Amino acid sequence: MSKQLMDQNKLSHQMVIAGLCGMVEDDGLTMHQAFEVLEDIKRQIFPALMEMQRERKA
C-alpha cells in the first residue's frame, strides 16, 4: 500500500499541477515531454533545496 503524498488542497501542490497542465495545454508538449521538463527542473533545483533544508535545520 502506498501513501498518497499529493494534497490538492495545498497551494504549492496546485501550482505544480497547474504548471504541468500549462506545459501540455499552452506549450503544446506531450505528457511525456512535460515530465521530462519536470525531471530537468528537479535536477536543477536540487542543490538549492538542499541548501534550504540545511539552513532550516541550523
CORKACOR-V658572 format. One record per pair of residues at least 4 apart in sequence whose ideal C-beta (glycine too) atoms are under 6 Angstrom apart, sorted by the first residue. I is the first residue (numbers start at 1). J is the second residue. D is the distance in whole Angstrom. If there is no record, write none. Layout:
BEGIN
i=I j=J d=D
i=I j=J d=D
END
This chain:
BEGIN
i=6 j=13 d=6
i=7 j=13 d=5
i=20 j=34 d=5
i=21 j=25 d=6
i=22 j=26 d=5
i=23 j=27 d=5
i=23 j=29 d=5
i=23 j=34 d=4
i=24 j=29 d=6
i=24 j=34 d=5
i=29 j=33 d=4
i=29 j=34 d=5
i=41 j=45 d=6
i=45 j=49 d=6
END
